[in-house]
Amino acid sequence: MLARKFPLEFKRNTVEIVDVAVLTAMFALGPVWALLVAVPSFVFRERLRTMFTSGADGMSILLAGATFGAFSSPVLDVSAPSEGLVYGAVLGGAVFYLSNAFFNALLLRFKYESGVLAKMRESLAPLVAPDIIAVLAALGTAYVTVAFGPAAALVLFLGGRGL
């Protein structure tokens, strides 16, 4: 909830710190832990929005976790970095954002009776740069976890936010 009030901004791009935390948890611990990290971001004042967000983001996290799991096991189970970790992180992050855009476009289809593909094109164009930054930040945190241990990743993650 605090992430909505304190976004991480780079010039014109805003990176959702919640996305970085969720992707880092997925890469480090697995999709179940990523769901637990994401639970506070599901809460909104409107009950319908809360239900949709929890369902759409939950499915996006599980799909991304399955994609990441096809290439690498969670970082805390790996003794040395490998190319599978990089491929899994990049593809898992891409699946996370693409599936999230699809579910949001689907909601707009039901709510406003508009085309899903047209809404996906509109919603993906402005999000590409921040999403790539979020995936790279989570990948960097995952690499630091493997190379230097979990404490170093925590320092990197919190230091990147300026805490």
C-alpha positions as CSV (number, residue, x, y, z in Angstrom):
1,M,0.0,0.0,0.0
2,L,2.9,2.4,0.7
3,A,4.3,1.6,-2.8
4,R,1.2,3.4,-4.3
5,K,2.1,6.5,-2.3
6,F,5.9,6.4,-2.9
7,P,6.5,5.3,-6.5
8,L,10.0,4.8,-7.8
9,E,10.4,7.3,-10.7
10,F,13.1,7.6,-13.4
11,K,12.5,10.7,-15.5
12,R,9.2,9.9,-17.3
13,N,9.0,6.2,-16.2
14,T,7.5,4.9,-13.0
15,V,8.6,1.5,-11.7
16,E,6.2,-0.2,-9.4
17,I,8.3,-1.3,-6.4
18,V,5.6,-3.9,-5.7
19,D,6.4,-5.5,-9.1
20,V,10.1,-5.6,-8.2
21,A,9.4,-7.1,-4.8
22,V,7.0,-9.8,-6.3
23,L,9.5,-10.7,-9.1
24,T,12.4,-10.9,-6.6
25,A,10.4,-13.1,-4.3
26,M,9.5,-15.3,-7.3
27,F,13.1,-15.6,-8.5
28,A,14.4,-16.1,-4.9
29,L,11.7,-18.3,-3.3
30,G,9.2,-19.4,-5.9
31,P,5.7,-18.4,-7.0
32,V,3.9,-19.2,-3.7
33,W,6.1,-16.8,-1.8
34,A,5.6,-14.2,-4.6
35,L,1.8,-14.5,-4.0
36,L,2.3,-13.8,-0.3
37,V,4.4,-10.8,-1.1
38,A,1.8,-9.5,-3.5
39,V,-1.2,-9.9,-1.1
40,P,-1.1,-6.4,0.4
41,S,-1.2,-4.8,-3.1
42,F,-4.5,-6.6,-3.8
43,V,-6.4,-4.6,-1.3
44,F,-8.5,-1.7,-2.6
45,R,-11.5,0.2,-1.3
46,E,-13.8,-1.3,-3.9
47,R,-14.6,-5.0,-3.4
48,L,-14.9,-5.8,-7.1
49,R,-11.5,-4.2,-7.9
50,T,-9.9,-6.2,-5.1
51,M,-11.4,-9.4,-6.4
52,F,-10.3,-8.7,-10.0
53,T,-6.8,-7.5,-9.0
54,S,-6.2,-10.6,-6.8
55,G,-7.4,-12.9,-9.5
56,A,-5.5,-11.3,-12.4
57,D,-2.3,-10.7,-10.5
58,G,-2.4,-14.1,-8.9
59,M,-2.8,-15.8,-12.3
60,S,0.0,-13.6,-13.7
61,I,2.3,-14.6,-10.8
62,L,1.5,-18.3,-11.2
63,L,2.1,-18.2,-15.0
64,A,5.3,-16.3,-14.6
65,G,6.4,-18.7,-11.8
66,A,5.7,-21.7,-14.1
67,T,7.8,-20.1,-16.9
68,F,10.6,-19.3,-14.5
69,G,10.5,-22.8,-13.0
70,A,10.9,-24.3,-16.5
71,F,14.4,-22.8,-16.7
72,S,15.7,-22.6,-13.2
73,S,14.8,-23.5,-9.6
74,P,14.5,-20.6,-7.1
75,V,17.7,-18.7,-6.4
76,L,18.0,-19.9,-2.8
77,D,18.2,-23.5,-4.1
78,V,20.9,-22.7,-6.7
79,S,24.6,-22.8,-5.7
80,A,25.9,-20.9,-8.7
81,P,24.4,-18.5,-11.3
82,S,23.6,-20.1,-14.7
83,E,22.1,-19.0,-18.0
84,G,18.9,-20.8,-17.0
85,L,18.5,-18.2,-14.3
86,V,18.8,-15.3,-16.7
87,Y,16.5,-16.9,-19.3
88,G,13.9,-17.9,-16.7
89,A,14.0,-14.4,-15.1
90,V,13.6,-12.6,-18.4
91,L,10.9,-14.9,-19.8
92,G,9.2,-15.1,-16.4
93,G,9.1,-11.3,-16.2
94,A,7.8,-11.0,-19.8
95,V,5.0,-13.6,-19.1
96,F,4.2,-11.7,-15.9
97,Y,3.6,-8.4,-17.7
98,L,2.1,-9.8,-20.8
99,S,-0.5,-11.9,-18.9
100,N,-1.2,-8.9,-16.6
101,A,-1.9,-6.7,-19.7
102,F,-4.1,-9.5,-21.2
103,F,-6.2,-9.8,-18.0
104,N,-6.6,-6.0,-17.8
105,A,-7.6,-5.8,-21.4
106,L,-10.1,-8.6,-20.8
107,L,-11.6,-6.7,-18.0
108,L,-11.9,-3.6,-20.2
109,R,-13.6,-5.9,-22.8
110,F,-16.3,-6.9,-20.3
111,K,-16.6,-3.4,-18.7
112,Y,-16.6,-1.2,-21.8
113,E,-17.2,-3.7,-24.6
114,S,-14.0,-2.9,-26.5
115,G,-11.6,-5.1,-28.4
116,V,-9.0,-7.1,-26.3
117,L,-6.1,-6.8,-28.8
118,A,-6.6,-3.0,-29.3
119,K,-6.6,-2.4,-25.5
120,M,-3.5,-4.6,-25.1
121,R,-1.7,-2.5,-27.7
122,E,-2.7,0.7,-26.0
123,S,-1.7,-0.6,-22.5
124,L,1.6,-2.3,-23.5
125,A,3.2,0.7,-25.3
126,P,3.7,3.0,-22.3
127,L,4.6,0.2,-19.9
128,V,7.5,-1.4,-21.7
129,A,10.4,0.6,-20.3
130,P,9.4,0.5,-16.6
131,D,8.6,-3.2,-16.9
132,I,12.1,-3.9,-18.3
133,I,13.6,-1.9,-15.4
134,A,11.6,-3.9,-12.9
135,V,12.7,-7.3,-14.4
136,L,16.3,-6.2,-14.6
137,A,16.2,-5.0,-10.9
138,A,14.7,-8.4,-9.8
139,L,17.3,-10.2,-12.0
140,G,20.1,-8.2,-10.4
141,T,18.8,-9.0,-6.9
142,A,18.6,-12.7,-7.8
143,Y,22.1,-12.7,-9.1
144,V,23.4,-10.9,-6.0
145,T,21.6,-13.5,-3.9
146,V,23.3,-16.3,-5.6
147,A,26.7,-14.7,-5.7
148,F,26.9,-13.0,-2.2
149,G,24.0,-14.4,-0.2
150,P,20.6,-13.3,0.9
151,A,21.8,-10.5,3.1
152,A,23.6,-8.7,0.2
153,A,20.4,-8.9,-1.9
154,L,18.4,-7.3,0.9
155,V,20.9,-4.5,1.1
156,L,20.7,-4.1,-2.7
157,F,16.9,-4.1,-2.8
158,L,16.5,-1.7,0.1
159,G,19.3,0.5,-1.0
160,G,17.8,0.8,-4.5
161,R,14.7,2.2,-2.9
162,G,16.7,4.7,-0.8
163,L,15.6,3.3,2.6
